[in-house]
Protein backbone atom coordinates (compact mmCIF):
# COMPACT_ATOMS: atom_id res chain seq x y z
CA UNK A 1 0.00 0.00 0.00
CA UNK A 2 1.31 3.42 -0.97
CA UNK A 3 1.63 5.89 1.90
CA UNK A 4 2.91 9.45 2.17
CA UNK A 5 5.92 8.26 4.13
CA UNK A 6 6.83 5.51 1.68
CA UNK A 7 6.47 7.70 -1.40
CA UNK A 8 8.44 10.53 0.24
CA UNK A 9 11.31 8.17 1.06
CA UNK A 10 11.34 6.77 -2.49
CA UNK A 11 11.50 10.27 -3.99
CA UNK A 12 14.41 11.23 -1.73
CA UNK A 13 16.36 8.08 -2.54
CA UNK A 14 16.03 8.78 -6.27
CA UNK A 15 18.41 11.72 -5.80
CA UNK A 16 21.68 10.92 -3.94
CA UNK A 17 22.65 14.60 -3.74
CA UNK A 18 19.29 15.48 -2.21
CA UNK A 19 19.54 12.57 0.21
CA UNK A 20 22.99 13.67 1.34
CA UNK A 21 22.06 17.33 1.70
CA UNK A 22 18.99 16.37 3.73
CA UNK A 23 21.14 14.21 6.01
CA UNK A 24 23.56 17.11 6.55
CA UNK A 25 20.73 19.49 7.44
CA UNK A 26 21.40 21.72 4.44
CA UNK A 27 17.82 21.78 3.14
CA UNK A 28 14.78 23.68 4.36
CA UNK A 29 12.28 20.89 5.14
CA UNK A 30 9.19 23.02 4.46
CA UNK A 31 10.50 24.13 1.05
CA UNK A 32 11.35 20.53 0.16
CA UNK A 33 7.88 19.41 1.22
CA UNK A 34 6.30 21.97 -1.12
CA UNK A 35 8.48 20.74 -3.96
CA UNK A 36 7.59 17.09 -3.37
CA UNK A 37 3.87 17.73 -2.84
CA UNK A 38 2.76 17.56 -6.53
CA UNK A 39 4.59 14.26 -7.13
CA UNK A 40 3.21 12.70 -3.96
CA UNK A 41 -0.34 13.81 -4.78
CA UNK A 42 0.04 12.41 -8.29
CA UNK A 43 1.09 9.00 -6.98
CA UNK A 44 -1.59 8.90 -4.29
CA UNK A 45 -4.18 10.48 -6.62
CA UNK A 46 -5.54 12.68 -3.83
CA UNK A 47 -4.68 15.97 -2.08
CA UNK A 48 -1.97 15.83 0.58
CA UNK A 49 -1.25 18.32 3.35
CA UNK A 50 2.20 19.87 3.38
CA UNK A 51 2.51 19.20 7.11
CA UNK A 52 2.13 15.47 6.52
CA UNK A 53 5.06 15.54 4.09
CA UNK A 54 7.18 17.49 6.59
CA UNK A 55 6.47 14.78 9.17
CA UNK A 56 7.40 12.09 6.66
CA UNK A 57 10.69 13.81 5.88
CA UNK A 58 11.56 14.09 9.56
CA UNK A 59 10.83 10.40 10.09
CA UNK A 60 13.15 9.16 7.35
CA UNK A 61 15.73 6.88 8.94
CA UNK A 62 19.46 7.67 8.71
CA UNK A 63 20.47 6.83 5.16
CA UNK A 64 23.47 5.05 3.74
CA UNK A 65 25.46 8.28 3.57
CA UNK A 66 25.04 8.93 7.26
CA UNK A 67 25.90 5.36 8.16
CA UNK A 68 29.01 5.24 6.01
CA UNK A 69 30.45 8.73 6.47
CA UNK A 70 32.38 7.77 9.61
CA UNK A 71 33.88 4.77 7.84
CA UNK A 72 34.87 6.92 4.85
CA UNK A 73 36.38 9.62 7.07
CA UNK A 74 38.47 7.03 8.90
CA UNK A 75 39.58 5.52 5.58
CA UNK A 76 40.68 8.90 4.19
CA UNK A 77 42.71 9.60 7.33
CA UNK A 78 44.67 6.41 6.58
CA UNK A 79 45.68 7.49 3.09
CA UNK A 80 49.41 7.28 2.42
CA UNK A 81 51.70 10.01 1.16
CA UNK A 82 50.57 12.55 -1.42
CA UNK A 83 52.92 13.08 -4.35
CA UNK A 84 52.65 16.26 -6.43
CA UNK A 85 54.07 16.52 -9.95
CA UNK A 86 54.10 19.57 -12.18
CA UNK A 87 54.83 20.40 -15.84
CA UNK A 88 52.67 17.65 -17.30
CA UNK A 89 50.85 17.41 -20.62
CA UNK A 90 47.85 15.31 -21.61
CA UNK A 91 47.53 14.25 -25.25
CA UNK A 92 44.61 12.29 -26.68
CA UNK A 93 45.20 10.43 -29.96
CA UNK A 94 43.06 8.35 -32.26
CA UNK A 95 43.85 4.65 -31.94
CA UNK A 96 45.81 3.26 -34.88
CA UNK A 97 47.81 0.17 -35.82
CA UNK A 98 51.06 2.06 -35.25
CA UNK A 99 50.20 3.77 -31.97
CA UNK A 100 51.22 0.88 -29.70
CA UNK A 101 54.67 0.72 -31.32
CA UNK A 102 55.08 4.47 -30.77
CA UNK A 103 54.06 4.06 -27.14
CA UNK A 104 56.70 1.36 -26.78
CA UNK A 105 59.35 3.77 -28.04
CA UNK A 106 58.16 6.38 -25.55
CA UNK A 107 58.28 3.86 -22.71
CA UNK A 108 61.92 3.06 -23.52
CA UNK A 109 62.72 6.77 -23.37
CA UNK A 110 61.00 7.11 -19.99
CA UNK A 111 62.74 4.06 -18.51
CA UNK A 112 66.09 5.84 -18.79
CA UNK A 113 65.01 8.55 -16.33
CA UNK A 114 62.78 7.68 -13.37
CA UNK A 115 62.02 11.37 -12.80
CA UNK A 116 59.92 11.49 -15.97
CA UNK A 117 56.18 10.87 -15.71
CA UNK A 118 54.31 8.62 -18.13
CA UNK A 119 50.81 7.19 -18.14
CA UNK A 120 48.57 5.83 -20.88
CA UNK A 121 44.87 4.97 -20.96
CA UNK A 122 43.52 3.16 -24.00
CA UNK A 123 39.86 3.38 -24.90
CA UNK A 124 37.91 1.84 -27.76
CA UNK A 125 38.62 4.62 -30.26
CA UNK A 126 41.23 6.80 -28.59
CA UNK A 127 44.12 6.78 -26.15
CA UNK A 128 45.29 9.43 -23.72
CA UNK A 129 48.97 9.77 -22.92
CA UNK A 130 50.12 11.88 -20.00
CA UNK A 131 53.79 12.84 -20.00
CA UNK A 132 56.26 15.21 -18.40
CA UNK A 133 56.66 18.34 -20.49
CA UNK A 134 60.33 17.40 -20.95
CA UNK A 135 59.15 14.57 -23.20
CA UNK A 136 57.13 16.77 -25.55
CA UNK A 137 59.95 17.19 -28.05
CA UNK A 138 60.44 13.41 -28.21
CA UNK A 139 56.68 12.96 -28.51
CA UNK A 140 56.31 15.43 -31.37
CA UNK A 141 59.14 13.74 -33.27
CA UNK A 142 57.92 10.15 -32.85
CA UNK A 143 54.16 10.69 -32.95
CA UNK A 144 53.98 13.22 -35.78
CA UNK A 145 52.09 10.84 -38.08
CA UNK A 146 49.48 10.00 -35.45
CA UNK A 147 46.18 11.87 -35.22
CA UNK A 148 46.10 14.14 -32.18
CA UNK A 149 42.53 14.77 -31.07
CA UNK A 150 43.22 16.96 -28.08
CA UNK A 151 46.16 18.32 -26.13
CA UNK A 152 46.41 20.08 -22.78
CA UNK A 153 49.59 21.46 -21.26
CA UNK A 154 50.32 23.27 -18.00
CA UNK A 155 49.00 20.45 -15.82
CA UNK A 156 49.93 19.15 -12.38
CA UNK A 157 49.00 15.93 -10.61
CA UNK A 158 48.36 14.68 -7.09
CA UNK A 159 48.87 10.97 -6.44
CA UNK A 160 47.40 9.38 -3.33
CA UNK A 161 48.57 6.04 -1.95
CA UNK A 162 45.52 4.01 -0.93
CA UNK A 163 45.23 1.55 1.96
CA UNK A 164 45.04 -2.09 0.87
CA UNK A 165 41.35 -2.33 1.79
CA UNK A 166 40.39 0.43 -0.68
CA UNK A 167 38.60 -1.98 -3.04
CA UNK A 168 36.25 -2.92 -0.19
CA UNK A 169 35.22 0.64 0.69
CA UNK A 170 32.15 1.91 -1.13
CA UNK A 171 31.94 5.62 -1.93
CA UNK A 172 35.60 6.61 -1.57
CA UNK A 173 35.96 8.14 -5.04
CA UNK A 174 32.65 9.97 -4.69
CA UNK A 175 33.73 11.30 -1.27
CA UNK A 176 36.93 12.77 -2.76
CA UNK A 177 35.54 14.05 -6.05
CA UNK A 178 32.50 15.62 -4.37
CA UNK A 179 34.69 17.82 -2.17
CA UNK A 180 36.63 19.07 -5.18
CA UNK A 181 33.46 19.67 -7.21
CA UNK A 182 31.91 21.73 -4.41
CA UNK A 183 34.99 23.96 -4.49
CA UNK A 184 34.55 24.38 -8.26
CA UNK A 185 37.87 22.69 -9.03
CA UNK A 186 38.01 21.08 -12.45
CA UNK A 187 39.63 17.64 -12.73
CA UNK A 188 41.32 17.27 -16.10
CA UNK A 189 42.09 13.54 -15.93
CA UNK A 190 41.82 10.64 -13.50
CA UNK A 191 44.34 7.79 -13.33
CA UNK A 192 44.03 4.82 -11.00
CA UNK A 193 45.70 1.54 -10.20
CA UNK A 194 44.76 -0.85 -7.41
CA UNK A 195 46.57 1.10 -4.70
CA UNK A 196 47.17 4.52 -6.30
CA UNK A 197 44.77 7.28 -7.29
CA UNK A 198 46.02 10.20 -9.37
CA UNK A 199 44.15 13.39 -10.26
CA UNK A 200 45.29 15.90 -12.87
CA UNK A 201 44.52 19.60 -12.54
CA UNK A 202 45.37 22.82 -14.30
CA UNK A 203 48.40 24.41 -12.66
CA UNK A 204 46.20 27.23 -11.38
CA UNK A 205 44.10 24.77 -9.34
CA UNK A 206 46.79 22.54 -7.87
CA UNK A 207 47.44 24.52 -4.65
CA UNK A 208 43.76 24.71 -3.74
CA UNK A 209 43.17 21.05 -4.65
CA UNK A 210 46.11 19.94 -2.51
CA UNK A 211 44.88 22.02 0.42
CA UNK A 212 41.41 20.43 0.23
CA UNK A 213 42.79 16.89 0.08
CA UNK A 214 45.15 17.52 2.98
CA UNK A 215 42.26 18.86 5.08
CA UNK A 216 40.22 15.74 4.29
CA UNK A 217 43.09 13.56 5.44
CA UNK A 218 43.74 15.52 8.63
Secondary structure by P-SEA (a helix, b strand, c coil): cccaaaaaaaaaaacaaaaaaaaaccccaaaaaaaaaaaaaaaacbbbbaaaaaaaaaacccccccccaaaaaaaaaaccbbbbbcbbbbbbbccccaaaaaaaaaaaaaaacccbbbbbbbcccbbbbbbcccaaaaaaaaacccccccccccccbbbbbbccccccccaaaaaaaaaaaaaccccccccccccbbbbbbccccaaaaaaaaaaaac
